Amino acid sequence: MTLRNFIYEKFEIVESDEDFKNDVDLFNYGFIDSLGATVLNAFIEDTFSIEITTKDVMTFPLNTINEITEFISIKIGEKK
C-alpha cells in the first residue's frame, strides 16, 4: 500500500477532495491530527523498516506527502 493510499483509507479522505494534494500540509488542513501522526509514523516504520526518532521529527519537516516521501528516501539511503 502506498503512503498516499494509506492516508486516504486510514483517515477517511474522500478521493474527490481537491485540497488533498502531495504538497498540502496534512495537519493544517485537518487531514491528520496528533493521534493520526502516531498512526502514520507506525505505518511508515513498519512498511519501510525504518525508525523515526525524536531527532528526525525535529529535523525534518514531515507535514506533506512530498516531505514524508523525501524523508523515507533519506532514511532508506542511510541504511545502505
PDB file of N, CA, C and O in Angstrom, chain B, residues numbered from 101:
ATOM      1  N   MET B 101       0.845  -1.177   0.000  1.00  0.00           N
ATOM      2  CA  MET B 101       0.000   0.000   0.000  1.00  0.00           C
ATOM      3  C   MET B 101       0.892   1.243   0.000  1.00  0.00           C
ATOM      4  O   MET B 101       1.859   1.328   0.757  1.00  0.00           O
ATOM      5  N   THR B 102       0.557   2.183  -0.843  1.00  0.00           N
ATOM      6  CA  THR B 102       1.350   3.409  -0.900  1.00  0.00           C
ATOM      7  C   THR B 102       1.013   4.314   0.282  1.00  0.00           C
ATOM      8  O   THR B 102      -0.026   4.163   0.925  1.00  0.00           O
ATOM      9  N   LEU B 103       1.896   5.238   0.547  1.00  0.00           N
ATOM     10  CA  LEU B 103       1.684   6.212   1.616  1.00  0.00           C
ATOM     11  C   LEU B 103       0.390   6.978   1.380  1.00  0.00           C
ATOM     12  O   LEU B 103      -0.422   7.135   2.292  1.00  0.00           O
ATOM     13  N   ARG B 104       0.207   7.446   0.173  1.00  0.00           N
ATOM     14  CA  ARG B 104      -0.998   8.216  -0.168  1.00  0.00           C
ATOM     15  C   ARG B 104      -2.264   7.380   0.041  1.00  0.00           C
ATOM     16  O   ARG B 104      -3.238   7.865   0.617  1.00  0.00           O
ATOM     17  N   ASN B 105      -2.253   6.138  -0.421  1.00  0.00           N
ATOM     18  CA  ASN B 105      -3.419   5.264  -0.248  1.00  0.00           C
ATOM     19  C   ASN B 105      -3.695   4.992   1.223  1.00  0.00           C
ATOM     20  O   ASN B 105      -4.851   4.960   1.644  1.00  0.00           O
ATOM     21  N   PHE B 106      -2.643   4.795   2.001  1.00  0.00           N
ATOM     22  CA  PHE B 106      -2.819   4.580   3.435  1.00  0.00           C
ATOM     23  C   PHE B 106      -3.520   5.774   4.068  1.00  0.00           C
ATOM     24  O   PHE B 106      -4.459   5.608   4.846  1.00  0.00           O
ATOM     25  N   ILE B 107      -3.064   6.970   3.736  1.00  0.00           N
ATOM     26  CA  ILE B 107      -3.661   8.181   4.308  1.00  0.00           C
ATOM     27  C   ILE B 107      -5.118   8.309   3.874  1.00  0.00           C
ATOM     28  O   ILE B 107      -5.984   8.628   4.689  1.00  0.00           O
ATOM     29  N   TYR B 108      -5.392   8.059   2.588  1.00  0.00           N
ATOM     30  CA  TYR B 108      -6.778   8.079   2.108  1.00  0.00           C
ATOM     31  C   TYR B 108      -7.664   7.163   2.947  1.00  0.00           C
ATOM     32  O   TYR B 108      -8.702   7.580   3.460  1.00  0.00           O
ATOM     33  N   GLU B 109      -7.239   5.914   3.076  1.00  0.00           N
ATOM     34  CA  GLU B 109      -8.064   4.910   3.740  1.00  0.00           C
ATOM     35  C   GLU B 109      -8.147   5.118   5.249  1.00  0.00           C
ATOM     36  O   GLU B 109      -9.238   5.112   5.817  1.00  0.00           O
ATOM     37  N   LYS B 110      -7.013   5.299   5.892  1.00  0.00           N
ATOM     38  CA  LYS B 110      -6.973   5.369   7.355  1.00  0.00           C
ATOM     39  C   LYS B 110      -7.674   6.609   7.892  1.00  0.00           C
ATOM     40  O   LYS B 110      -8.334   6.560   8.930  1.00  0.00           O
ATOM     41  N   PHE B 111      -7.528   7.711   7.184  1.00  0.00           N
ATOM     42  CA  PHE B 111      -8.088   8.968   7.674  1.00  0.00           C
ATOM     43  C   PHE B 111      -9.358   9.369   6.930  1.00  0.00           C
ATOM     44  O   PHE B 111      -9.837  10.498   7.038  1.00  0.00           O
ATOM     45  N   GLU B 112      -9.892   8.404   6.166  1.00  0.00           N
ATOM     46  CA  GLU B 112     -11.191   8.534   5.500  1.00  0.00           C
ATOM     47  C   GLU B 112     -11.322   9.825   4.698  1.00  0.00           C
ATOM     48  O   GLU B 112     -12.277  10.586   4.855  1.00  0.00           O
ATOM     49  N   ILE B 113     -10.340  10.045   3.841  1.00  0.00           N
ATOM     50  CA  ILE B 113     -10.350  11.221   2.978  1.00  0.00           C
ATOM     51  C   ILE B 113     -11.062  10.853   1.679  1.00  0.00           C
ATOM     52  O   ILE B 113     -10.774   9.822   1.071  1.00  0.00           O
ATOM     53  N   VAL B 114     -11.972  11.687   1.274  1.00  0.00           N
ATOM     54  CA  VAL B 114     -12.717  11.461   0.041  1.00  0.00           C
ATOM     55  C   VAL B 114     -11.790  11.721  -1.143  1.00  0.00           C
ATOM     56  O   VAL B 114     -11.122  12.754  -1.200  1.00  0.00           O
ATOM     57  N   GLU B 115     -11.751  10.783  -2.084  1.00  0.00           N
ATOM     58  CA  GLU B 115     -10.820  10.908  -3.210  1.00  0.00           C
ATOM     59  C   GLU B 115     -11.064  12.157  -4.045  1.00  0.00           C
ATOM     60  O   GLU B 115     -10.150  12.657  -4.700  1.00  0.00           O
ATOM     61  N   SER B 116     -12.279  12.655  -4.024  1.00  0.00           N
ATOM     62  CA  SER B 116     -12.587  13.854  -4.810  1.00  0.00           C
ATOM     63  C   SER B 116     -12.213  15.147  -4.083  1.00  0.00           C
ATOM     64  O   SER B 116     -12.433  16.237  -4.611  1.00  0.00           O
ATOM     65  N   ASP B 117     -11.649  15.037  -2.877  1.00  0.00           N
ATOM     66  CA  ASP B 117     -11.265  16.223  -2.112  1.00  0.00           C
ATOM     67  C   ASP B 117     -10.131  16.946  -2.838  1.00  0.00           C
ATOM     68  O   ASP B 117      -9.010  16.442  -2.910  1.00  0.00           O
ATOM     69  N   GLU B 118     -10.425  18.113  -3.368  1.00  0.00           N
ATOM     70  CA  GLU B 118      -9.451  18.857  -4.168  1.00  0.00           C
ATOM     71  C   GLU B 118      -8.299  19.415  -3.341  1.00  0.00           C
ATOM     72  O   GLU B 118      -7.253  19.748  -3.898  1.00  0.00           O
ATOM     73  N   ASP B 119      -8.465  19.524  -2.027  1.00  0.00           N
ATOM     74  CA  ASP B 119      -7.396  20.036  -1.167  1.00  0.00           C
ATOM     75  C   ASP B 119      -6.333  18.986  -0.865  1.00  0.00           C
ATOM     76  O   ASP B 119      -5.228  19.327  -0.444  1.00  0.00           O
ATOM     77  N   PHE B 120      -6.658  17.710  -1.077  1.00  0.00           N
ATOM     78  CA  PHE B 120      -5.722  16.641  -0.741  1.00  0.00           C
ATOM     79  C   PHE B 120      -4.728  16.451  -1.883  1.00  0.00           C
ATOM     80  O   PHE B 120      -4.984  15.726  -2.844  1.00  0.00           O
ATOM     81  N   LYS B 121      -3.583  17.126  -1.747  1.00  0.00           N
ATOM     82  CA  LYS B 121      -2.525  17.056  -2.753  1.00  0.00           C
ATOM     83  C   LYS B 121      -1.224  16.688  -2.055  1.00  0.00           C
ATOM     84  O   LYS B 121      -1.118  16.782  -0.833  1.00  0.00           O
ATOM     85  N   ASN B 122      -0.251  16.275  -2.827  1.00  0.00           N
ATOM     86  CA  ASN B 122       1.021  15.830  -2.254  1.00  0.00           C
ATOM     87  C   ASN B 122       1.790  16.935  -1.543  1.00  0.00           C
ATOM     88  O   ASN B 122       2.666  16.652  -0.725  1.00  0.00           O
ATOM     89  N   ASP B 123       1.475  18.187  -1.843  1.00  0.00           N
ATOM     90  CA  ASP B 123       2.213  19.279  -1.215  1.00  0.00           C
ATOM     91  C   ASP B 123       1.390  20.061  -0.188  1.00  0.00           C
ATOM     92  O   ASP B 123       1.830  21.108   0.286  1.00  0.00           O
ATOM     93  N   VAL B 124       0.209  19.565   0.156  1.00  0.00           N
ATOM     94  CA  VAL B 124      -0.623  20.258   1.147  1.00  0.00           C
ATOM     95  C   VAL B 124      -0.229  19.802   2.553  1.00  0.00           C
ATOM     96  O   VAL B 124       0.081  18.631   2.772  1.00  0.00           O
ATOM     97  N   ASP B 125      -0.244  20.734   3.493  1.00  0.00           N
ATOM     98  CA  ASP B 125       0.081  20.409   4.883  1.00  0.00           C
ATOM     99  C   ASP B 125      -1.064  19.580   5.474  1.00  0.00           C
ATOM    100  O   ASP B 125      -2.175  20.075   5.665  1.00  0.00           O
ATOM    101  N   LEU B 126      -0.771  18.324   5.757  1.00  0.00           N
ATOM    102  CA  LEU B 126      -1.797  17.385   6.227  1.00  0.00           C
ATOM    103  C   LEU B 126      -2.388  17.786   7.570  1.00  0.00           C
ATOM    104  O   LEU B 126      -3.532  17.448   7.874  1.00  0.00           O
ATOM    105  N   PHE B 127      -1.621  18.496   8.365  1.00  0.00           N
ATOM    106  CA  PHE B 127      -2.065  18.892   9.704  1.00  0.00           C
ATOM    107  C   PHE B 127      -2.848  20.199   9.662  1.00  0.00           C
ATOM    108  O   PHE B 127      -3.910  20.310  10.275  1.00  0.00           O
ATOM    109  N   ASN B 128      -2.330  21.183   8.944  1.00  0.00           N
ATOM    110  CA  ASN B 128      -3.018  22.475   8.856  1.00  0.00           C
ATOM    111  C   ASN B 128      -4.370  22.366   8.163  1.00  0.00           C
ATOM    112  O   ASN B 128      -5.297  23.109   8.484  1.00  0.00           O
ATOM    113  N   TYR B 129      -4.483  21.442   7.215  1.00  0.00           N
ATOM    114  CA  TYR B 129      -5.744  21.256   6.507  1.00  0.00           C
ATOM    115  C   TYR B 129      -6.687  20.300   7.239  1.00  0.00           C
ATOM    116  O   TYR B 129      -7.810  20.068   6.792  1.00  0.00           O
ATOM    117  N   GLY B 130      -6.228  19.750   8.360  1.00  0.00           N
ATOM    118  CA  GLY B 130      -7.086  18.902   9.175  1.00  0.00           C
ATOM    119  C   GLY B 130      -7.240  17.469   8.707  1.00  0.00           C
ATOM    120  O   GLY B 130      -8.131  16.759   9.173  1.00  0.00           O
ATOM    121  N   PHE B 131      -6.391  17.034   7.796  1.00  0.00           N
ATOM    122  CA  PHE B 131      -6.465  15.645   7.346  1.00  0.00           C
ATOM    123  C   PHE B 131      -5.961  14.693   8.429  1.00  0.00           C
ATOM    124  O   PHE B 131      -6.472  13.582   8.570  1.00  0.00           O
ATOM    125  N   ILE B 132      -4.958  15.129   9.194  1.00  0.00           N
ATOM    126  CA  ILE B 132      -4.364  14.302  10.242  1.00  0.00           C
ATOM    127  C   ILE B 132      -4.189  15.157  11.490  1.00  0.00           C
ATOM    128  O   ILE B 132      -3.802  16.323  11.410  1.00  0.00           O
ATOM    129  N   ASP B 133      -4.482  14.557  12.657  1.00  0.00           N
ATOM    130  CA  ASP B 133      -4.250  15.244  13.931  1.00  0.00           C
ATOM    131  C   ASP B 133      -3.075  14.575  14.646  1.00  0.00           C
ATOM    132  O   ASP B 133      -2.412  13.713  14.068  1.00  0.00           O
ATOM    133  N   SER B 134      -2.813  14.958  15.884  1.00  0.00           N
ATOM    134  CA  SER B 134      -1.642  14.425  16.592  1.00  0.00           C
ATOM    135  C   SER B 134      -1.739  12.915  16.809  1.00  0.00           C
ATOM    136  O   SER B 134      -0.729  12.217  16.720  1.00  0.00           O
ATOM    137  N   LEU B 135      -2.918  12.409  17.088  1.00  0.00           N
ATOM    138  CA  LEU B 135      -3.082  10.956  17.234  1.00  0.00           C
ATOM    139  C   LEU B 135      -2.847  10.276  15.889  1.00  0.00           C
ATOM    140  O   LEU B 135      -2.227   9.215  15.817  1.00  0.00           O
ATOM    141  N   GLY B 136      -3.344  10.891  14.839  1.00  0.00           N
ATOM    142  CA  GLY B 136      -3.131  10.363  13.497  1.00  0.00           C
ATOM    143  C   GLY B 136      -1.662  10.329  13.121  1.00  0.00           C
ATOM    144  O   GLY B 136      -1.221   9.434  12.399  1.00  0.00           O
ATOM    145  N   ALA B 137      -0.904  11.299  13.606  1.00  0.00           N
ATOM    146  CA  ALA B 137       0.537  11.324  13.336  1.00  0.00           C
ATOM    147  C   ALA B 137       1.210  10.086  13.910  1.00  0.00           C
ATOM    148  O   ALA B 137       2.122   9.527  13.301  1.00  0.00           O
ATOM    149  N   THR B 138       0.761   9.665  15.073  1.00  0.00           N
ATOM    150  CA  THR B 138       1.307   8.457  15.694  1.00  0.00           C
ATOM    151  C   THR B 138       0.997   7.233  14.840  1.00  0.00           C
ATOM    152  O   THR B 138       1.857   6.376  14.639  1.00  0.00           O
ATOM    153  N   VAL B 139      -0.218   7.156  14.346  1.00  0.00           N
ATOM    154  CA  VAL B 139      -0.628   6.047  13.477  1.00  0.00           C
ATOM    155  C   VAL B 139       0.184   6.073  12.179  1.00  0.00           C
ATOM    156  O   VAL B 139       0.650   5.034  11.710  1.00  0.00           O
ATOM    157  N   LEU B 140       0.347   7.248  11.614  1.00  0.00           N
ATOM    158  CA  LEU B 140       1.118   7.398  10.379  1.00  0.00           C
ATOM    159  C   LEU B 140       2.578   7.003  10.592  1.00  0.00           C
ATOM    160  O   LEU B 140       3.160   6.310   9.757  1.00  0.00           O
ATOM    161  N   ASN B 141       3.169   7.437  11.697  1.00  0.00           N
ATOM    162  CA  ASN B 141       4.560   7.069  11.998  1.00  0.00           C
ATOM    163  C   ASN B 141       4.717   5.559  12.112  1.00  0.00           C
ATOM    164  O   ASN B 141       5.686   4.997  11.603  1.00  0.00           O
ATOM    165  N   ALA B 142       3.774   4.899  12.775  1.00  0.00           N
ATOM    166  CA  ALA B 142       3.836   3.440  12.917  1.00  0.00           C
ATOM    167  C   ALA B 142       3.753   2.764  11.550  1.00  0.00           C
ATOM    168  O   ALA B 142       4.482   1.808  11.285  1.00  0.00           O
ATOM    169  N   PHE B 143       2.877   3.252  10.690  1.00  0.00           N
ATOM    170  CA  PHE B 143       2.760   2.701   9.337  1.00  0.00           C
ATOM    171  C   PHE B 143       4.082   2.845   8.586  1.00  0.00           C
ATOM    172  O   PHE B 143       4.555   1.896   7.962  1.00  0.00           O
ATOM    173  N   ILE B 144       4.669   4.029   8.650  1.00  0.00           N
ATOM    174  CA  ILE B 144       5.930   4.285   7.944  1.00  0.00           C
ATOM    175  C   ILE B 144       7.034   3.374   8.477  1.00  0.00           C
ATOM    176  O   ILE B 144       7.770   2.768   7.699  1.00  0.00           O
ATOM    177  N   GLU B 145       7.150   3.277   9.790  1.00  0.00           N
ATOM    178  CA  GLU B 145       8.195   2.432  10.386  1.00  0.00           C
ATOM    179  C   GLU B 145       8.010   0.969   9.999  1.00  0.00           C
ATOM    180  O   GLU B 145       8.978   0.293   9.649  1.00  0.00           O
ATOM    181  N   ASP B 146       6.786   0.480  10.057  1.00  0.00           N
ATOM    182  CA  ASP B 146       6.520  -0.927   9.736  1.00  0.00           C
ATOM    183  C   ASP B 146       6.679  -1.217   8.244  1.00  0.00           C
ATOM    184  O   ASP B 146       7.272  -2.227   7.864  1.00  0.00           O
ATOM    185  N   THR B 147       6.160  -0.348   7.418  1.00  0.00           N
ATOM    186  CA  THR B 147       6.158  -0.580   5.977  1.00  0.00           C
ATOM    187  C   THR B 147       7.548  -0.458   5.364  1.00  0.00           C
ATOM    188  O   THR B 147       7.917  -1.239   4.487  1.00  0.00           O
ATOM    189  N   PHE B 148       8.311   0.515   5.826  1.00  0.00           N
ATOM    190  CA  PHE B 148       9.604   0.799   5.203  1.00  0.00           C
ATOM    191  C   PHE B 148      10.790   0.351   6.048  1.00  0.00           C
ATOM    192  O   PHE B 148      11.942   0.592   5.687  1.00  0.00           O
ATOM    193  N   SER B 149      10.507  -0.301   7.169  1.00  0.00           N
ATOM    194  CA  SER B 149      11.546  -0.825   8.064  1.00  0.00           C
ATOM    195  C   SER B 149      12.560   0.249   8.447  1.00  0.00           C
ATOM    196  O   SER B 149      13.771   0.042   8.374  1.00  0.00           O
ATOM    197  N   ILE B 150      12.036   1.394   8.854  1.00  0.00           N
ATOM    198  CA  ILE B 150      12.887   2.485   9.322  1.00  0.00           C
ATOM    199  C   ILE B 150      12.395   2.931  10.693  1.00  0.00           C
ATOM    200  O   ILE B 150      11.263   2.649  11.085  1.00  0.00           O
ATOM    201  N   GLU B 151      13.263   3.627  11.411  1.00  0.00           N
ATOM    202  CA  GLU B 151      12.893   4.167  12.720  1.00  0.00           C
ATOM    203  C   GLU B 151      12.791   5.684  12.611  1.00  0.00           C
ATOM    204  O   GLU B 151      13.676   6.342  12.065  1.00  0.00           O
ATOM    205  N   ILE B 152      11.702   6.226  13.137  1.00  0.00           N
ATOM    206  CA  ILE B 152      11.530   7.675  13.182  1.00  0.00           C
ATOM    207  C   ILE B 152      11.836   8.114  14.606  1.00  0.00           C
ATOM    208  O   ILE B 152      11.088   7.813  15.536  1.00  0.00           O
ATOM    209  N   THR B 153      12.939   8.824  14.764  1.00  0.00           N
ATOM    210  CA  THR B 153      13.367   9.256  16.093  1.00  0.00           C
ATOM    211  C   THR B 153      12.827  10.654  16.402  1.00  0.00           C
ATOM    212  O   THR B 153      12.324  11.352  15.521  1.00  0.00           O
ATOM    213  N   THR B 154      12.942  11.039  17.655  1.00  0.00           N
ATOM    214  CA  THR B 154      12.562  12.393  18.054  1.00  0.00           C
ATOM    215  C   THR B 154      13.397  13.408  17.290  1.00  0.00           C
ATOM    216  O   THR B 154      12.891  14.452  16.878  1.00  0.00           O
ATOM    217  N   LYS B 155      14.668  13.105  17.103  1.00  0.00           N
ATOM    218  CA  LYS B 155      15.556  13.991  16.343  1.00  0.00           C
ATOM    219  C   LYS B 155      15.057  14.150  14.905  1.00  0.00           C
ATOM    220  O   LYS B 155      15.086  15.250  14.353  1.00  0.00           O
ATOM    221  N   ASP B 156      14.597  13.047  14.300  1.00  0.00           N
ATOM    222  CA  ASP B 156      14.056  13.114  12.937  1.00  0.00           C
ATOM    223  C   ASP B 156      12.870  14.071  12.871  1.00  0.00           C
ATOM    224  O   ASP B 156      12.774  14.898  11.965  1.00  0.00           O
ATOM    225  N   VAL B 157      11.981  13.947  13.830  1.00  0.00           N
ATOM    226  CA  VAL B 157      10.775  14.781  13.853  1.00  0.00           C
ATOM    227  C   VAL B 157      11.141  16.256  14.006  1.00  0.00           C
ATOM    228  O   VAL B 157      10.480  17.129  13.443  1.00  0.00           O
ATOM    229  N   MET B 158      12.196  16.523  14.769  1.00  0.00           N
ATOM    230  CA  MET B 158      12.630  17.906  14.974  1.00  0.00           C
ATOM    231  C   MET B 158      13.443  18.440  13.788  1.00  0.00           C
ATOM    232  O   MET B 158      13.480  19.648  13.551  1.00  0.00           O
ATOM    233  N   THR B 159      14.092  17.539  13.046  1.00  0.00           N
ATOM    234  CA  THR B 159      14.987  17.935  11.957  1.00  0.00           C
ATOM    235  C   THR B 159      14.277  18.054  10.614  1.00  0.00           C
ATOM    236  O   THR B 159      14.521  18.992   9.855  1.00  0.00           O
ATOM    237  N   PHE B 160      13.406  17.108  10.329  1.00  0.00           N
ATOM    238  CA  PHE B 160      12.772  17.038   9.018  1.00  0.00           C
ATOM    239  C   PHE B 160      11.336  17.548   9.082  1.00  0.00           C
ATOM    240  O   PHE B 160      10.591  17.197   9.996  1.00  0.00           O
ATOM    241  N   PRO B 161      10.947  18.377   8.109  1.00  0.00           N
ATOM    242  CA  PRO B 161       9.529  18.734   8.034  1.00  0.00           C
ATOM    243  C   PRO B 161       8.769  17.512   7.506  1.00  0.00           C
ATOM    244  O   PRO B 161       9.087  16.997   6.434  1.00  0.00           O
ATOM    245  N   LEU B 162       7.794  17.064   8.238  1.00  0.00           N
ATOM    246  CA  LEU B 162       7.037  15.867   7.849  1.00  0.00           C
ATOM    247  C   LEU B 162       5.547  16.197   7.791  1.00  0.00           C
ATOM    248  O   LEU B 162       4.717  15.503   8.377  1.00  0.00           O
ATOM    249  N   ASN B 163       5.233  17.262   7.078  1.00  0.00           N
ATOM    250  CA  ASN B 163       3.860  17.749   7.058  1.00  0.00           C
ATOM    251  C   ASN B 163       3.103  17.449   5.774  1.00  0.00           C
ATOM    252  O   ASN B 163       1.872  17.485   5.754  1.00  0.00           O
ATOM    253  N   THR B 164       3.827  17.154   4.708  1.00  0.00           N
ATOM    254  CA  THR B 164       3.183  16.872   3.425  1.00  0.00           C
ATOM    255  C   THR B 164       3.601  15.484   2.949  1.00  0.00           C
ATOM    256  O   THR B 164       4.577  14.917   3.439  1.00  0.00           O
ATOM    257  N   ILE B 165       2.863  14.953   2.005  1.00  0.00           N
ATOM    258  CA  ILE B 165       3.239  13.659   1.434  1.00  0.00           C
ATOM    259  C   ILE B 165       4.614  13.768   0.776  1.00  0.00           C
ATOM    260  O   ILE B 165       5.433  12.858   0.903  1.00  0.00           O
ATOM    261  N   ASN B 166       4.868  14.859   0.082  1.00  0.00           N
ATOM    262  CA  ASN B 166       6.184  15.047  -0.552  1.00  0.00           C
ATOM    263  C   ASN B 166       7.307  15.046   0.476  1.00  0.00           C
ATOM    264  O   ASN B 166       8.336  14.402   0.269  1.00  0.00           O
ATOM    265  N   GLU B 167       7.120  15.760   1.583  1.00  0.00           N
ATOM    266  CA  GLU B 167       8.152  15.815   2.628  1.00  0.00           C
ATOM    267  C   GLU B 167       8.355  14.446   3.269  1.00  0.00           C
ATOM    268  O   GLU B 167       9.488  14.046   3.538  1.00  0.00           O
ATOM    269  N   ILE B 168       7.280  13.741   3.510  1.00  0.00           N
ATOM    270  CA  ILE B 168       7.376  12.415   4.130  1.00  0.00           C
ATOM    271  C   ILE B 168       8.077  11.443   3.185  1.00  0.00           C
ATOM    272  O   ILE B 168       8.913  10.648   3.614  1.00  0.00           O
ATOM    273  N   THR B 169       7.737  11.508   1.906  1.00  0.00           N
ATOM    274  CA  THR B 169       8.367  10.637   0.910  1.00  0.00           C
ATOM    275  C   THR B 169       9.866  10.903   0.819  1.00  0.00           C
ATOM    276  O   THR B 169      10.663   9.967   0.744  1.00  0.00           O
ATOM    277  N   GLU B 170      10.247  12.171   0.824  1.00  0.00           N
ATOM    278  CA  GLU B 170      11.675  12.521   0.795  1.00  0.00           C
ATOM    279  C   GLU B 170      12.382  12.001   2.046  1.00  0.00           C
ATOM    280  O   GLU B 170      13.490  11.472   1.957  1.00  0.00           O
ATOM    281  N   PHE B 171      11.752  12.148   3.198  1.00  0.00           N
ATOM    282  CA  PHE B 171      12.311  11.654   4.457  1.00  0.00           C
ATOM    283  C   PHE B 171      12.521  10.137   4.391  1.00  0.00           C
ATOM    284  O   PHE B 171      13.573   9.638   4.789  1.00  0.00           O
ATOM    285  N   ILE B 172      11.531   9.416   3.894  1.00  0.00           N
ATOM    286  CA  ILE B 172      11.641   7.958   3.781  1.00  0.00           C
ATOM    287  C   ILE B 172      12.829   7.593   2.890  1.00  0.00           C
ATOM    288  O   ILE B 172      13.597   6.690   3.220  1.00  0.00           O
ATOM    289  N   SER B 173      12.980   8.282   1.780  1.00  0.00           N
ATOM    290  CA  SER B 173      14.109   8.019   0.873  1.00  0.00           C
ATOM    291  C   SER B 173      15.445   8.245   1.566  1.00  0.00           C
ATOM    292  O   SER B 173      16.380   7.463   1.394  1.00  0.00           O
ATOM    293  N   ILE B 174      15.532   9.312   2.345  1.00  0.00           N
ATOM    294  CA  ILE B 174      16.768   9.605   3.086  1.00  0.00           C
ATOM    295  C   ILE B 174      17.056   8.498   4.093  1.00  0.00           C
ATOM    296  O   ILE B 174      18.186   8.016   4.177  1.00  0.00           O
ATOM    297  N   LYS B 175      16.051   8.095   4.851  1.00  0.00           N
ATOM    298  CA  LYS B 175      16.245   7.062   5.877  1.00  0.00           C
ATOM    299  C   LYS B 175      16.626   5.722   5.247  1.00  0.00           C
ATOM    300  O   LYS B 175      17.479   5.012   5.779  1.00  0.00           O
ATOM    301  N   ILE B 176      16.014   5.375   4.138  1.00  0.00           N
ATOM    302  CA  ILE B 176      16.363   4.129   3.456  1.00  0.00           C
ATOM    303  C   ILE B 176      17.797   4.210   2.940  1.00  0.00           C
ATOM    304  O   ILE B 176      18.539   3.230   3.006  1.00  0.00           O
ATOM    305  N   GLY B 177      18.186   5.373   2.429  1.00  0.00           N
ATOM    306  CA  GLY B 177      19.558   5.580   1.953  1.00  0.00           C
ATOM    307  C   GLY B 177      20.584   5.444   3.057  1.00  0.00           C
ATOM    308  O   GLY B 177      21.694   4.970   2.815  1.00  0.00           O
ATOM    309  N   GLU B 178      20.231   5.854   4.272  1.00  0.00           N
ATOM    310  CA  GLU B 178      21.144   5.744   5.414  1.00  0.00           C
ATOM    311  C   GLU B 178      21.393   4.292   5.797  1.00  0.00           C
ATOM    312  O   GLU B 178      22.436   3.972   6.367  1.00  0.00           O
ATOM    313  N   LYS B 179      20.450   3.414   5.492  1.00  0.00           N
ATOM    314  CA  LYS B 179      20.577   2.001   5.861  1.00  0.00           C
ATOM    315  C   LYS B 179      21.543   1.256   4.950  1.00  0.00           C
ATOM    316  O   LYS B 179      22.033   0.186   5.312  1.00  0.00           O
ATOM    317  N   LYS B 180      21.822   1.805   3.779  1.00  0.00           N
ATOM    318  CA  LYS B 180      22.667   1.098   2.799  1.00  0.00           C
ATOM    319  C   LYS B 180      24.126   1.251   3.108  1.00  0.00           C
ATOM    320  O   LYS B 180      24.969   0.721   2.384  1.00  0.00           O
TER     321      LYS B 180
END
